[in-house]
């Protein structure tokens, strides 16, 4: 039975990732038409590639498994920072940064905020509002508001927009359907096997829902635009804070502050410390940091299995 569930989940996560990638690629075509800058594009792609997490979160709320969305989103941040960013650095060899702590430290603090605020044993709608405000600050800071689209631009590209919006709609429909089926399957697994919904989210759903991020990191390497990969991954990690805020407003969550939770906190601190230090050092991230991030994720994965 468990083998059947694994095969079904793998197939559904593939559909979820492919559908989200179609949405992202179509919206990127629209963004290219309107000359949105690379940093702003990173924030846009980051938000868009969080579609799987958003719909998995919605379905988790509807089926009353809030631990699943919390584990998926917090585990997703670890997955983005460690294996995906790690592989991206190994592929690209090095990624230039501006070398300023003022750029990376606010990001690190924002990503740590939910896990520290959760130490009180719960997260509620007030926490959710705080997370939404934090994300909006980053959205403003990264210049999304400076990209002006005129009516003339829209008229000029009317056919392209119509075609892309059609495929975007198809992609979103498949994202919604596949994410719903994934959560339904997860609830069946939870009812049969004595496994924490948070652990399933942390270790497995966090990987499956981040397939679009992995696809874009690989495409950035193929197209020799490593800066897009870095800005996109940072944008995607921050977008998890946005989704968490939205989910908490709908469905607050009680948290079990056990060894698994504390190890999640430690792993996140280690990952963000590694990225922050080397972001500043030499103004670049290299393969060496990539291997270190992979090692941190390996420790996190096996540590969670041990503590659970």
The 8 nearest C-alpha neighbors of each residue, nearest first, counted from 0:
[[1, 3, 2, 4, 5, 188, 191, 6],
 [0, 2, 4, 3, 5, 188, 6, 192],
 [3, 1, 5, 0, 4, 6, 7, 8],
 [4, 2, 0, 6, 1, 5, 7, 8],
 [3, 5, 1, 7, 2, 6, 8, 0],
 [4, 6, 2, 8, 3, 7, 9, 1],
 [7, 5, 9, 3, 4, 8, 2, 10],
 [8, 6, 4, 10, 9, 5, 11, 3],
 [7, 9, 11, 5, 10, 6, 12, 4],
 [8, 10, 6, 12, 7, 11, 5, 13],
 [11, 9, 13, 7, 8, 12, 6, 14],
 [12, 10, 8, 14, 13, 9, 177, 15],
 [11, 13, 15, 9, 14, 207, 10, 16],
 [12, 14, 10, 16, 11, 15, 17, 9],
 [15, 13, 11, 17, 12, 16, 18, 10],
 [14, 16, 12, 174, 18, 13, 17, 177],
 [15, 17, 13, 19, 210, 211, 18, 14],
 [18, 16, 20, 14, 19, 15, 13, 21],
 [19, 17, 170, 21, 15, 20, 16, 174],
 [18, 20, 22, 16, 21, 17, 15, 23],
 [21, 19, 23, 17, 18, 22, 211, 24],
 [20, 22, 18, 24, 19, 23, 170, 25],
 [23, 21, 167, 19, 25, 20, 170, 24],
 [22, 24, 20, 26, 21, 25, 27, 47],
 [25, 23, 27, 21, 26, 22, 20, 28],
 [26, 24, 28, 22, 27, 163, 23, 21],
 [25, 27, 29, 23, 28, 24, 30, 22],
 [26, 28, 30, 24, 29, 25, 23, 31],
 [29, 27, 31, 25, 26, 30, 24, 32],
 [28, 30, 26, 32, 27, 31, 25, 33],
 [31, 29, 27, 33, 32, 28, 35, 26],
 [32, 30, 34, 28, 33, 29, 27, 35],
 [31, 33, 29, 30, 34, 28, 156, 35],
 [32, 34, 30, 31, 35, 29, 148, 152],
 [35, 33, 31, 32, 30, 36, 146, 29],
 [34, 36, 30, 33, 40, 146, 31, 39],
 [37, 35, 39, 38, 40, 34, 146, 41],
 [36, 38, 40, 39, 41, 227, 35, 230],
 [39, 37, 41, 40, 36, 230, 42, 141],
 [38, 40, 42, 41, 36, 37, 143, 141],
 [41, 39, 37, 43, 38, 42, 36, 44],
 [40, 42, 231, 230, 38, 44, 39, 43],
 [41, 43, 234, 45, 39, 40, 44, 231],
 [42, 44, 40, 46, 45, 41, 39, 47],
 [45, 43, 47, 41, 46, 42, 231, 48],
 [235, 46, 44, 234, 42, 231, 43, 48],
 [45, 47, 238, 43, 49, 44, 48, 235],
 [48, 46, 44, 49, 45, 50, 23, 43],
 [47, 49, 50, 45, 46, 211, 44, 212],
 [48, 50, 47, 52, 46, 51, 53, 235],
 [49, 51, 53, 48, 52, 47, 54, 19],
 [52, 50, 208, 54, 53, 49, 55, 174],
 [53, 51, 55, 49, 50, 54, 208, 56],
 [54, 52, 56, 50, 51, 55, 242, 49],
 [53, 55, 57, 56, 51, 52, 178, 175],
 [54, 56, 52, 178, 58, 57, 53, 51],
 [57, 55, 68, 59, 53, 54, 58, 52],
 [58, 56, 54, 60, 59, 55, 53, 61],
 [57, 59, 61, 55, 60, 56, 179, 62],
 [60, 58, 64, 56, 62, 57, 61, 65],
 [59, 61, 63, 57, 58, 62, 65, 64],
 [62, 60, 58, 63, 59, 57, 64, 56],
 [61, 63, 59, 60, 64, 58, 183, 182],
 [62, 64, 60, 61, 59, 65, 58, 250],
 [63, 65, 59, 66, 67, 62, 60, 196],
 [66, 64, 67, 68, 60, 59, 63, 252],
 [67, 65, 197, 69, 196, 64, 68, 70],
 [66, 68, 196, 200, 197, 65, 70, 69],
 [67, 69, 56, 71, 65, 70, 66, 72],
 [70, 68, 66, 72, 71, 67, 73, 65],
 [69, 71, 200, 201, 197, 67, 73, 68],
 [70, 72, 200, 205, 68, 201, 74, 204],
 [73, 71, 75, 69, 74, 70, 239, 68],
 [74, 72, 75, 76, 70, 71, 69, 201],
 [73, 75, 201, 77, 205, 71, 76, 72],
 [74, 76, 205, 72, 78, 73, 77, 71],
 [75, 77, 79, 236, 73, 74, 78, 80],
 [76, 78, 74, 80, 75, 79, 81, 267],
 [79, 77, 75, 81, 76, 80, 82, 74],
 [80, 78, 83, 76, 77, 81, 84, 75],
 [81, 79, 77, 84, 78, 76, 83, 82],
 [80, 82, 292, 85, 78, 293, 84, 296],
 [83, 81, 85, 293, 78, 84, 86, 79],
 [84, 82, 79, 86, 85, 81, 213, 87],
 [85, 83, 87, 80, 86, 81, 82, 79],
 [289, 84, 86, 82, 88, 83, 81, 87],
 [87, 85, 89, 83, 88, 84, 82, 90],
 [86, 88, 84, 90, 85, 89, 216, 91],
 [89, 87, 91, 289, 85, 286, 86, 92],
 [88, 90, 286, 86, 92, 87, 91, 289],
 [91, 89, 87, 88, 92, 86, 220, 286],
 [90, 92, 88, 93, 89, 220, 87, 225],
 [93, 91, 89, 286, 88, 285, 90, 94],
 [92, 94, 285, 91, 284, 88, 286, 283],
 [95, 93, 284, 283, 225, 226, 285, 96],
 [94, 96, 283, 282, 284, 93, 97, 226],
 [97, 95, 282, 283, 98, 278, 94, 284],
 [96, 98, 99, 282, 95, 279, 102, 283],
 [99, 97, 282, 279, 96, 278, 280, 100],
 [100, 98, 101, 102, 97, 279, 103, 278],
 [99, 101, 102, 103, 104, 279, 98, 275],
 [100, 102, 99, 104, 103, 105, 98, 106],
 [103, 101, 100, 99, 104, 105, 106, 97],
 [102, 104, 106, 100, 105, 101, 275, 107],
 [103, 105, 107, 106, 100, 101, 102, 108],
 [106, 104, 108, 107, 103, 109, 102, 101],
 [105, 107, 109, 103, 104, 108, 110, 102],
 [108, 106, 104, 110, 105, 109, 271, 111],
 [107, 109, 111, 105, 110, 106, 112, 104],
 [108, 110, 106, 112, 111, 107, 105, 133],
 [111, 109, 107, 108, 112, 106, 237, 113],
 [112, 110, 108, 109, 114, 113, 107, 115],
 [111, 113, 109, 115, 110, 114, 116, 108],
 [114, 112, 116, 115, 111, 117, 110, 240],
 [113, 115, 117, 116, 112, 111, 264, 118],
 [116, 114, 117, 112, 118, 113, 111, 264],
 [117, 115, 113, 118, 114, 112, 119, 122],
 [116, 118, 114, 115, 119, 121, 120, 122],
 [119, 117, 120, 115, 116, 256, 114, 121],
 [118, 120, 117, 121, 116, 122, 115, 256],
 [121, 119, 254, 118, 117, 253, 256, 255],
 [120, 122, 253, 254, 117, 252, 119, 123],
 [121, 123, 252, 117, 251, 126, 253, 247],
 [124, 122, 251, 126, 125, 247, 127, 252],
 [123, 125, 248, 127, 247, 126, 251, 128],
 [126, 124, 128, 127, 123, 129, 248, 122],
 [127, 125, 129, 124, 123, 128, 122, 130],
 [244, 126, 128, 124, 247, 130, 125, 129],
 [127, 129, 131, 125, 130, 126, 244, 124],
 [128, 130, 126, 132, 127, 131, 133, 125],
 [131, 129, 133, 244, 127, 132, 128, 240],
 [130, 132, 128, 134, 241, 244, 129, 133],
 [131, 133, 135, 129, 130, 134, 128, 136],
 [134, 132, 130, 136, 131, 135, 129, 137],
 [133, 135, 137, 131, 136, 132, 241, 138],
 [134, 136, 138, 132, 137, 133, 139, 131],
 [135, 137, 139, 133, 134, 138, 140, 132],
 [138, 136, 140, 134, 139, 135, 141, 133],
 [137, 139, 135, 136, 141, 140, 143, 134],
 [138, 140, 136, 137, 141, 142, 143, 135],
 [141, 139, 137, 142, 138, 136, 143, 135],
 [142, 140, 138, 139, 143, 39, 137, 38],
 [141, 143, 144, 145, 140, 139, 39, 138],
 [142, 144, 145, 39, 146, 141, 139, 138],
 [143, 145, 142, 146, 139, 147, 138, 141],
 [146, 144, 142, 143, 147, 139, 141, 35],
 [145, 147, 144, 143, 35, 148, 142, 36],
 [148, 146, 145, 149, 144, 33, 35, 143],
 [147, 149, 152, 146, 33, 150, 153, 151],
 [150, 148, 152, 151, 147, 153, 154, 33],
 [149, 151, 153, 152, 154, 148, 155, 147],
 [150, 152, 154, 149, 153, 155, 148, 156],
 [153, 151, 155, 149, 150, 154, 156, 148],
 [152, 154, 150, 156, 151, 155, 157, 149],
 [155, 153, 157, 151, 156, 152, 150, 158],
 [154, 156, 152, 153, 157, 151, 158, 150],
 [157, 155, 153, 159, 154, 158, 160, 152],
 [156, 158, 154, 160, 159, 155, 153, 161],
 [159, 157, 161, 160, 156, 162, 155, 154],
 [160, 158, 162, 156, 161, 157, 163, 29],
 [159, 161, 157, 163, 158, 162, 164, 156],
 [162, 160, 158, 164, 159, 163, 157, 165],
 [163, 161, 159, 165, 160, 164, 158, 166],
 [162, 164, 160, 166, 165, 25, 161, 167],
 [163, 165, 167, 161, 166, 162, 160, 168],
 [164, 166, 168, 162, 163, 167, 161, 169],
 [167, 165, 169, 163, 168, 164, 170, 162],
 [166, 168, 22, 164, 170, 165, 169, 163],
 [167, 169, 171, 165, 166, 170, 164, 172],
 [170, 168, 166, 172, 167, 171, 173, 165],
 [171, 169, 18, 167, 173, 168, 172, 22],
 [170, 172, 174, 168, 173, 169, 167, 175],
 [173, 171, 175, 169, 174, 170, 176, 168],
 [172, 174, 176, 170, 175, 171, 177, 18],
 [175, 173, 171, 15, 177, 172, 176, 18],
 [176, 174, 172, 178, 173, 177, 54, 171],
 [175, 177, 173, 179, 178, 174, 172, 180],
 [176, 178, 180, 174, 179, 175, 15, 11],
 [179, 177, 181, 55, 175, 180, 176, 174],
 [180, 178, 176, 182, 177, 181, 58, 175],
 [179, 181, 183, 177, 178, 182, 184, 176],
 [182, 180, 178, 184, 179, 183, 177, 185],
 [181, 183, 185, 184, 179, 180, 186, 59],
 [184, 182, 180, 186, 185, 181, 179, 187],
 [185, 183, 187, 181, 182, 186, 180, 188],
 [184, 186, 182, 188, 187, 183, 181, 189],
 [187, 185, 189, 183, 188, 184, 190, 182],
 [186, 188, 190, 184, 185, 189, 191, 183],
 [187, 189, 185, 191, 186, 190, 192, 184],
 [190, 188, 186, 192, 187, 191, 194, 185],
 [189, 191, 187, 188, 192, 186, 193, 185],
 [192, 190, 188, 189, 187, 193, 186, 194],
 [193, 191, 189, 194, 188, 190, 187, 195],
 [192, 194, 189, 191, 195, 190, 188, 196],
 [195, 193, 192, 189, 196, 198, 199, 188],
 [194, 196, 198, 197, 199, 193, 189, 66],
 [195, 197, 67, 199, 66, 198, 200, 194],
 [196, 198, 70, 66, 200, 67, 195, 199],
 [199, 197, 201, 195, 200, 196, 202, 70],
 [200, 198, 196, 197, 203, 201, 202, 204],
 [199, 201, 71, 70, 204, 67, 197, 198],
 [202, 200, 74, 70, 198, 71, 199, 205],
 [201, 203, 199, 200, 198, 205, 204, 300],
 [202, 204, 205, 206, 199, 200, 201, 207],
 [203, 205, 200, 207, 206, 71, 208, 202],
 [204, 206, 75, 71, 74, 203, 208, 201],
 [207, 205, 204, 209, 203, 208, 78, 75],
 [208, 206, 204, 209, 12, 205, 210, 203],
 [207, 209, 51, 205, 206, 210, 52, 204],
 [210, 208, 212, 206, 211, 207, 205, 213],
 [209, 211, 213, 16, 212, 208, 207, 214],
 [212, 210, 214, 213, 20, 16, 209, 48],
 [213, 211, 215, 209, 210, 214, 216, 48],
 [212, 214, 210, 216, 211, 215, 83, 217],
 [213, 215, 211, 217, 212, 216, 218, 210],
 [214, 216, 218, 212, 217, 213, 219, 211],
 [217, 215, 228, 213, 219, 214, 218, 87],
 [218, 216, 220, 214, 215, 219, 221, 213],
 [217, 219, 215, 221, 220, 216, 222, 214],
 [220, 218, 224, 216, 222, 217, 221, 225],
 [219, 221, 223, 217, 218, 222, 91, 225],
 [222, 220, 218, 219, 223, 217, 224, 216],
 [221, 223, 219, 220, 224, 218, 225, 217],
 [224, 222, 220, 221, 219, 225, 91, 218],
 [223, 225, 219, 226, 222, 227, 220, 228],
 [226, 224, 228, 227, 219, 94, 223, 220],
 [225, 227, 229, 228, 224, 230, 94, 95],
 [228, 226, 230, 225, 229, 224, 231, 41],
 [227, 229, 216, 225, 231, 226, 219, 230],
 [230, 228, 226, 232, 231, 227, 233, 225],
 [231, 229, 41, 233, 227, 232, 228, 38],
 [232, 230, 41, 234, 45, 228, 229, 233],
 [233, 231, 235, 229, 234, 230, 228, 236],
 [232, 234, 236, 230, 235, 231, 237, 229],
 [235, 233, 45, 42, 231, 237, 232, 236],
 [45, 234, 236, 238, 232, 237, 233, 46],
 [235, 237, 233, 76, 239, 238, 234, 232],
 [236, 238, 234, 240, 239, 235, 233, 134],
 [239, 237, 241, 235, 46, 240, 236, 234],
 [238, 240, 242, 237, 241, 236, 72, 243],
 [239, 241, 243, 238, 237, 242, 130, 244],
 [242, 240, 238, 244, 131, 239, 243, 134],
 [241, 243, 239, 245, 244, 240, 53, 246],
 [244, 242, 240, 246, 245, 241, 239, 247],
 [127, 243, 245, 130, 241, 247, 242, 131],
 [244, 246, 242, 248, 243, 247, 127, 241],
 [245, 247, 243, 249, 248, 244, 250, 242],
 [248, 246, 251, 250, 127, 124, 244, 249],
 [247, 249, 124, 245, 246, 127, 250, 244],
 [248, 250, 246, 247, 245, 251, 124, 60],
 [249, 251, 247, 248, 246, 60, 252, 65],
 [252, 250, 123, 247, 122, 124, 248, 249],
 [251, 253, 122, 121, 65, 254, 123, 250],
 [254, 252, 121, 120, 122, 255, 251, 66],
 [255, 253, 120, 121, 256, 252, 117, 122],
 [254, 256, 257, 120, 253, 260, 121, 118],
 [257, 255, 260, 254, 120, 118, 261, 258],
 [256, 258, 260, 259, 255, 261, 262, 306],
 [259, 257, 261, 260, 262, 306, 256, 307],
 [258, 260, 262, 257, 306, 261, 303, 263],
 [261, 259, 263, 257, 262, 258, 256, 264],
 [260, 262, 264, 258, 263, 259, 265, 257],
 [261, 263, 265, 259, 264, 260, 266, 258],
 [264, 262, 260, 266, 261, 265, 267, 259],
 [263, 265, 261, 267, 262, 266, 268, 260],
 [264, 266, 262, 268, 263, 267, 269, 261],
 [267, 265, 269, 263, 268, 264, 262, 299],
 [266, 268, 270, 264, 269, 265, 271, 263],
 [267, 269, 265, 271, 266, 270, 272, 264],
 [270, 268, 272, 266, 267, 271, 273, 265],
 [271, 269, 267, 273, 272, 268, 266, 274],
 [270, 272, 274, 268, 273, 269, 107, 275],
 [271, 273, 269, 275, 270, 274, 268, 276],
 [274, 272, 270, 271, 276, 275, 269, 277],
 [273, 275, 271, 277, 272, 276, 278, 270],
 [276, 274, 278, 272, 273, 277, 271, 103],
 [277, 275, 273, 279, 278, 274, 272, 280],
 [276, 278, 280, 279, 274, 275, 284, 273],
 [279, 277, 275, 276, 274, 280, 98, 283],
 [278, 280, 98, 277, 282, 276, 99, 100],
 [281, 279, 277, 282, 278, 276, 98, 283],
 [282, 280, 283, 279, 98, 277, 278, 284],
 [281, 283, 98, 96, 279, 280, 97, 95],
 [284, 282, 95, 96, 94, 281, 278, 285],
 [283, 285, 94, 93, 278, 277, 288, 95],
 [286, 284, 93, 287, 288, 92, 88, 283],
 [285, 287, 89, 289, 92, 88, 288, 93],
 [288, 286, 289, 285, 290, 291, 89, 284],
 [287, 289, 291, 286, 290, 285, 292, 284],
 [85, 290, 288, 286, 88, 292, 287, 291],
 [289, 291, 293, 287, 292, 288, 85, 294],
 [292, 290, 288, 294, 293, 289, 295, 287],
 [291, 293, 81, 295, 289, 294, 290, 85],
 [294, 292, 290, 296, 82, 291, 295, 81],
 [295, 293, 291, 297, 292, 296, 298, 290],
 [296, 294, 292, 298, 293, 297, 299, 291],
 [297, 295, 299, 293, 298, 294, 81, 300],
 [296, 298, 294, 300, 299, 295, 301, 293],
 [297, 299, 295, 296, 301, 300, 302, 294],
 [298, 300, 296, 302, 297, 301, 266, 303],
 [301, 299, 297, 303, 302, 298, 296, 304],
 [300, 302, 304, 303, 298, 299, 305, 297],
 [301, 303, 305, 299, 304, 300, 298, 306],
 [302, 304, 306, 300, 305, 301, 259, 307],
 [303, 305, 301, 307, 302, 306, 300, 198],
 [304, 306, 302, 303, 307, 301, 259, 300],
 [307, 305, 303, 259, 304, 302, 258, 262],
 [306, 304, 305, 303, 259, 198, 195, 258]]
